[in-house]
Amino acid sequence: MALTRRDLLLTGTAAATLPALGSVGGLSGVGVAHAQSANEPTWRHALSLFGQIKYPADFKRFDYVNPEAPKGGVARQIAVGTFDNFNIVVSGVKGQVAGAVAFIYESLTTASLDEVSTEYGALAEAVSHPDDFSFVTYRLRPQAKWHDGKPVTADDVIFSLDSFKKHHPQYSAYYSHVTKAEKVGEREVKFVFDAPGNRELPQIVGQLTVLPKHWWEGTDAQGRKRDVSATTLEVPLGSGPYRVKEFVAGRSIALERVKDYWGRDLAANVGRNNFDELRYEYFRDATVAIEAFKADQVDWRTENSAKNWATAYDFPAVTEKRVILEEFANRSSGVMQAFVPNLRRAKFKDPRVRRALNYAFDFEEMNKQIFYGQYKRISSYFDGIDELMATGLPQGKELEILETVRAEVPPEVFTTAYTNPVGGSPEAVRDNLREALRLFKEAGYEVRERKLIDVKTGAQFSLELLNSDPSFERITLFYKPSLERLGIAVSVRTVDPTQYENRTREWDFDIVTNSWGESQSPGNEQREFWSSKTADIAGSRNITGIKNPAVDKLIERVIYAKGRDDLVAATKALDRVLLWNHYVVPQWTYTKVRTARWDRFGRPAELPKYGQSGFPFIWWYDADKAARIAKKS
């Protein structure tokens, strides 16, 4: 589904697939900014960061759904890893959260899938903010209910914000500029910001997942008081179109459609949430997951391995067209995926060392030998969103922004277009390794008896490449010999997902692989990714450990951009400075989403531009197709 800024924080969950809003329930306003006086607020049915809102207040449905989609059937999907927690408040900090549990909740607003940055309400029927963006007020729908029948209240919203800010480091940073949430009417909540001008804050507040205060402050079946700061496997109470039906801890979770869901008649829910049951089977090994798919134990698989895509789907059901292989364009997001050195460790603090590690990485040969030539090298922190990627030399507004931090950034920012080293041939590899050794020498190392030695301490440069996925070992093992040719002592270690998460939370690693998804409109999440304030917060997304005043200033330019042109220029400037500090060794990307499915589903004739596949939330179970598959089996 489309990537929203909330998804950038909710790792392991797909919050973008939560229901969107329609026009039922007293929507008002025209969805565009108007002057607002203190006594006469202007209510809007939607918010857009810079552009126009596509759907008016009285819209009947989103263009990309089938309003006649039948309800029923089961969609069985694959989940990776394990889970021991249903409390999303502490996800990323404690335990392994079951990602599917996010689908039982609603947020105040949600994004449409055919617009770049427009939010429509879900729990909220209307929103109001002044022209200076100093606060925002949301008005809840009167029909919004929890699954126990109790109304969703302003107190629930305030409780949710307080809980996430207190117990979730990522959200603490994300909502750091929200100073107060207060009830200002029977169904109205006002969020006050610490300063005006942050035009994104009204929208990211709307992305808040709302939790039931009365449930979390109550007791469980054994009479024990619930604790929103702790992990739990008690099935939580939600307000969304699905609820937890059953689960086996660490192995599977099934959600059932709520037949009396309060929002089923909203315009934006027409044609959505069509399956009676969503089932997620957990696998720790990709090979086992593929075999389960081949055996028709799951219906849908998203394939992230080039090798598997090239070799693992040659079986009779594919030839017989009972299994469909299809790629969907990813127009909604960009990505930086990379080998990430831990800057908190002294040996990685010198940017020349980090650049040398890039020269040792022969992507071209890896792409040929391991990836069947399917990938391209990542060359930007916003790779995949051409408009936001720093290319060539800085010009115009981007150059003006960079001039404000000239003294704090590498000189190459202004003189040289960033490129990754290029390998792929013995000559290129030798040249790259020679350059890597030169950089290491400048950083205070020299080769003695084939070992790269720190001349001050006499210790050999060593590093551990840490993995959580056994299938990724072939990647790190490919990288290892090049590093060893430089005289580095290299170990490759794969640990289980729980140990991996604990080690990364505690910054106990040399080099890991990480990825950061980027939306079409970057904003406050950039603080969580790269700012000095988050570098030492356990569980933050600044896994790299970046502490750079110039980066901090550029992040603020992104957040406080006054128009799309300003946002693009500030993002390019940030991208360029991150690249020239050599914080990571960029890996690779693929511009499409590879999928395999048993052909028992229907979908809209035209999928949303920014929705990727849109599965399962705008698809449906096709009984006729399912019957044909059953006859051939």
Buried (B, 14 or more C-beta within 10 A) or exposed (E): BBBBBBBBBBBBBBBBBBBBBBBBBBBBBBBEBEEBEEEEBBBBBBBBBBEEBBBEBEBEBBEBBBEEBEEEBBBBBBBBBBBBBBBBBBBBBBBBBBBBBBBBBBBBBBBBBBBBBBBBBBBBBBBBBBEEBBBBBBBBBBBBBBBEEBBBBBEBBBBBBBBBBEBBBBBBBBBBBBEEBEBEEEBBBBBBBEEBEBBBBBBBBBBBBBBBBBBBEEEEEEEEEBBBBEBBBBBBBBBBBBBBBEBEBBEBBBBBBBEEBBBBEBBBBBBBBBBBBBBBBBBBEBEEBBEBBBEBEBBBBBBBBBBBBBEBBEEEBBEEEBBBEEBBBBBBBBBBBBBBBBBBBEBBEBBBBBBBBBBBBBBBBBBEEBBEEBBEBBBBBBBBBEEBBBEEEBEEBBBEBBEEBEEBBBEEBBEEEBEBBEBBEEEBBEBBBEBBBEBBBEBBBEEEEEBBBBEEEEEBBBBBBBBBBEBBBBBBEBBBEBBBBBBBBBEBBBEEBBBBBEBBBEBEBBBBBBEBBBBBBBBBBBBBBBBBBBBEBEBBBBBBBBBBEBBBBBBBBBBBBEEBEBBBBBBBBBBBBBBBBBBBBBBBBBEEBBBBBBBBBBBBEEBBBBBBBBBBBBBBBBEEBBEBBEEEE
